Amino acid sequence: MTTRTLLCAAALGITLSGCAWIHGTFAGEAPSAARAGYDGPRCDESPCRVRVQVADCRIRVSPERLGVRKGLRRATIEWRIEDRGYTFARDGITFGDKEAAAIFHAGRMQARETFTVVDENTGPGEYKYTVRVERDGKACEPLDPVVINDM
């Protein structure tokens, strides 16, 4: 073979392997856009648990960015308030847009301190949701963390 033929073959091989990687057929799967730069915890089995902490009516959740494993379909996500005196509002956990409403549903309060939602996890995506908590009937400032599907 000539040098020119070898160089063309090498360039073609590199190009094809790059395309295969992008389409998920090389080395398992392609990274989703949602996974780029994500280094938080990943939920590998249902229920996925989120800790809710409230102090002086300020809400914190852990993890703030919850990754749900690729292939974990119909996962229940459970939020639990750890601090006494605080409860979920009626609409304690809501996902804002129509796309998210088709993926996250059956939201309900299990107890005043526990809220669950079913995540269909049908494909990759990053979804902002709102946490609403109250104390003695007075609403705290809501928080907008994220669920990232197909991690």
C-alpha positions as CSV (number, residue, x, y, z in Angstrom):
1,M,0.0,0.0,0.0
2,T,1.1,3.5,-0.6
3,T,1.4,6.1,2.1
4,R,-1.5,8.0,0.6
5,T,-3.8,4.9,0.7
6,L,-2.8,4.2,4.4
7,L,-3.6,7.8,5.3
8,C,-7.0,7.7,3.6
9,A,-7.8,4.4,5.3
10,A,-6.8,5.8,8.7
11,A,-8.8,9.0,8.2
12,L,-11.9,6.9,7.2
13,G,-11.5,4.7,10.2
14,I,-11.3,7.6,12.6
15,T,-14.3,9.3,11.0
16,L,-16.4,6.1,11.2
17,S,-15.5,5.4,14.8
18,G,-16.4,9.0,15.7
19,C,-19.8,8.6,14.0
20,A,-20.4,5.3,15.7
21,W,-19.6,6.8,19.1
22,I,-22.0,9.7,18.5
23,H,-24.8,7.2,17.6
24,G,-24.1,5.0,20.6
25,T,-22.8,1.9,18.8
26,F,-19.2,2.2,19.8
27,A,-18.1,1.4,23.4
28,G,-21.7,0.9,24.6
29,E,-23.5,4.2,24.2
30,A,-23.1,7.9,23.4
31,P,-23.2,10.4,26.3
32,S,-26.5,12.2,26.4
33,A,-26.5,16.0,26.6
34,A,-28.0,15.8,30.1
35,R,-25.0,13.8,31.3
36,A,-22.4,16.3,30.1
37,G,-20.7,17.7,33.2
38,Y,-22.9,15.9,35.6
39,D,-21.1,14.6,38.7
40,G,-23.9,14.2,41.2
41,P,-25.5,11.1,42.6
42,R,-27.5,8.7,40.4
43,C,-30.6,6.8,41.3
44,D,-30.1,3.2,40.2
45,E,-33.3,1.7,41.7
46,S,-36.8,2.8,42.6
47,P,-37.7,4.5,44.9
48,C,-35.3,7.4,44.2
49,R,-35.1,9.3,47.5
50,V,-34.6,13.1,47.9
51,R,-34.0,14.6,51.3
52,V,-35.8,17.9,52.0
53,Q,-34.3,20.1,54.7
54,V,-36.0,23.3,55.8
55,A,-34.5,25.9,58.2
56,D,-36.1,29.4,58.7
57,C,-38.4,28.5,55.9
58,R,-35.5,28.1,53.4
59,I,-35.7,24.8,51.5
60,R,-32.8,22.7,50.5
61,V,-32.9,19.3,48.7
62,S,-30.3,16.6,48.5
63,P,-29.4,15.9,45.8
64,E,-30.2,19.2,44.1
65,R,-29.7,17.5,40.7
66,L,-31.0,14.0,40.8
67,G,-29.8,11.7,38.0
68,V,-32.1,8.8,37.2
69,R,-30.4,5.7,35.6
70,K,-31.0,5.0,31.9
71,G,-33.5,2.2,31.6
72,L,-35.0,2.7,35.1
73,R,-38.6,3.0,33.8
74,R,-41.6,4.1,36.0
75,A,-39.3,5.0,38.9
76,T,-40.9,6.4,42.0
77,I,-39.2,9.6,43.3
78,E,-39.8,10.2,47.0
79,W,-39.2,13.5,48.7
80,R,-39.2,13.5,52.5
81,I,-39.0,16.5,54.8
82,E,-36.6,15.9,57.6
83,D,-37.3,18.9,59.8
84,R,-40.2,19.1,62.2
85,G,-42.9,21.7,61.9
86,Y,-42.7,21.8,58.1
87,T,-45.1,20.0,55.7
88,F,-45.6,19.9,51.9
89,A,-48.1,22.2,50.4
90,R,-50.9,20.5,48.4
91,D,-48.9,21.0,45.2
92,G,-45.7,20.1,47.1
93,I,-43.9,18.8,44.0
94,T,-44.8,20.0,40.5
95,F,-43.1,19.8,37.1
96,G,-43.8,22.9,35.0
97,D,-44.2,22.3,31.3
98,K,-46.4,20.0,29.2
99,E,-43.5,17.7,28.2
100,A,-42.5,17.2,31.8
101,A,-46.2,16.6,32.8
102,A,-46.2,13.6,30.4
103,I,-43.1,12.1,32.0
104,F,-43.7,12.9,35.7
105,H,-47.2,12.1,37.0
106,A,-49.2,10.6,39.8
107,G,-47.8,13.2,42.2
108,R,-49.3,12.8,45.6
109,M,-48.7,13.5,49.2
110,Q,-48.2,10.2,51.1
111,A,-48.0,12.0,54.4
112,R,-47.6,15.7,55.1
113,E,-43.9,15.1,55.1
114,T,-43.6,12.7,52.1
115,F,-44.4,13.4,48.5
116,T,-44.0,10.9,45.6
117,V,-44.1,11.2,41.8
118,V,-43.7,8.5,39.1
119,D,-41.0,9.2,36.5
120,E,-41.6,7.4,33.2
121,N,-37.9,8.1,32.2
122,T,-38.5,7.3,28.6
123,G,-35.5,9.2,27.3
124,P,-32.8,11.7,28.2
125,G,-33.7,15.1,29.5
126,E,-33.2,17.7,32.2
127,Y,-36.4,18.7,34.0
128,K,-36.8,21.6,36.5
129,Y,-39.4,21.0,39.2
130,T,-40.8,23.1,42.1
131,V,-40.8,22.2,45.8
132,R,-43.4,23.9,47.9
133,V,-43.3,23.6,51.7
134,E,-45.2,25.4,54.5
135,R,-45.1,25.9,58.2
136,D,-48.3,26.5,60.1
137,G,-50.1,27.2,56.8
138,K,-47.6,29.8,55.7
139,A,-45.8,29.1,52.5
140,C,-42.0,29.1,52.3
141,E,-40.1,30.4,49.3
142,P,-40.3,27.6,46.7
143,L,-37.2,25.9,45.4
144,D,-36.5,24.8,41.7
145,P,-34.1,21.8,41.6
146,V,-33.6,19.4,38.7
147,V,-34.2,15.7,37.7
148,I,-32.0,14.5,34.9
149,N,-33.3,11.4,33.2
150,D,-31.3,8.7,31.4
151,M,-28.1,9.0,33.3
